Amino acid sequence: MSCWNSFGTVIRRVEFRLGLQVTAVGALLVTIVLGYLYLFAAEELLEEEGRTLEHILKSIQAEASKEGHDPLAVVHAHIPVLARRDLSFQLHDAGNHPVAAWGMGPTPENGLIPMEHDVLAAIRAHPRDFLVAEISLQGGYTLTAMISLDHFVDERRELRGRAGISLAIGLLFSLGAAVLLVPRALQPLRDATLAVERVDETNLSVRVPTRASQDIVDRHAAAVNKVLTRLEWAFQRMRGFGADAAHELRTPINRILAVVDVATDSGIEQQQMALDSIRITTEEMRRLLDSLFLLAQGEEGRLGVHRTRVDMSELLESLDEIYRPLCEDNSIVLERNSLSASVDGDRELLARGIANLIENAIRHTPAGGTIRIEAKREGPDLAITVSDSGPGIPASERERVFERFVQLDGSRSGTESGLGLPISRMIARIHGGDVTLEASQLGGAAFVMRLNSEQ
């Protein structure tokens, strides 16, 4: 059973199957070529026998047709000299009656093959068969010449033996070619396998070598490299996620521990205040984790997007109703200027992305300042701008604010956790758009979300 399992393992190997296929194809080609050559040579040998008969008969016919020559006299003068064991003649008159015969002619057991024959006749010919040719002479006589194919069959047998030897040599050559060429053909795949085997969680920078041939092996290597690149990026994001989460959660956890320590030795009222503080801090942690997971899912392409036709004018109006009371509480003027437009997208995600921009503006707009929300067309895009009269952001820092947990000088950042602006950009890009930061006409910052829209 062990030997059978080992044999089964061998025949399932790619090298064995590919080598077997190469050998089979090579053997088939050699067999076809040798078969054709064998048929051609056998036919040529039989035609050579026929040309011998035709030459003899045409010589007699030419002699008998000369003026003053009696055809019967010519035949009786030449045929006895030509007749031998493998060559015989028969002469018939105008009534097809036998007149004379020379040599050991065929018997009823022998087969007769005419001069006009197909190639299969050369293959099926038997040693007892005769090749037959005839000519007409003056006086209505017919002279028939027959040659035994015994010698032809011997030559054909020798030819078949040579073809068999050539076939065996061809099979050995095909096998040798398979042994030599298959390993060379599979070498790029072995190199790719060795490269992939070196990949682990600590070494994701390995790439499969390519040969710039654009063949299936190179395409496979390119596909593997693409997967490795995505894996490397995913591992980096996972490490970044863990580091970011640990960094951001350290402060609220320490805060909770400090409150617990203080509350342990305090009275009921202080303990209740401690529980309220713990609840608020825990809620902050939950929002932070939700934002991290949302950002990770969006960047990895795993965020479920439920697309519908979203009326952006109605969406901005609903956000205005939500944030206007907050702006009034902070003595901030909220202006809105929108137009009727719609986009294909996820309404909840788009609302969250724009809400992050509004919340960012509220946090960084001083009392008595202004926030303006406006929507306008820019070619095929709908540009939604949230601008404020806050301190603004230097041009050199305008891309950094879209990085996670970035805190700029002057405490100008995306949100309290530093994730709001990255989330807004991620949501816009999922919808085929983007979020950019520009200078505001109000003196602060202007965040512009561009989305594709119909006219």
Secondary structure, DSSP 8 states (H G I E B T S, - for coil): -HHHHHHHHHHTSHHHHHHHHHHHHHHHHHHHHHHHHHHHHHHHHHHHHHHHHHHHHHHHHHHHTSTT--HHHHHHHHHHHH-BTTEEEEEE-TT--EEEEESS---TTS-EEESS--HHHHHH--TT-EEEEEEE-TTS-EEEEEEESHHHHHHHHHHHHHHHHHHHHHHHHHHHHHHHHHHHHTHHHHHHHHHHHT-BTTB--------S--SHHHHHHHHHHHHHHHHHHHHHHHHHHHHHHHHHHHHHHHHHHHHHHHHHTS-HHHHHHHHHHHHHHHHHHHHHHHHHHHHHHHHTT------EEEEHHHHHHHHHHHHHHHHHHTT-EEEEE----EEEE-HHHHHHHHHHHHHHHHHTS-TT-EEEEEEEEETTEEEEEEEESS----GGGTTGGGSTT-B-GGG-BSSSSS-HHHHHHHHHHHTT-EEEEEE-TTSSEEEEEEEE---
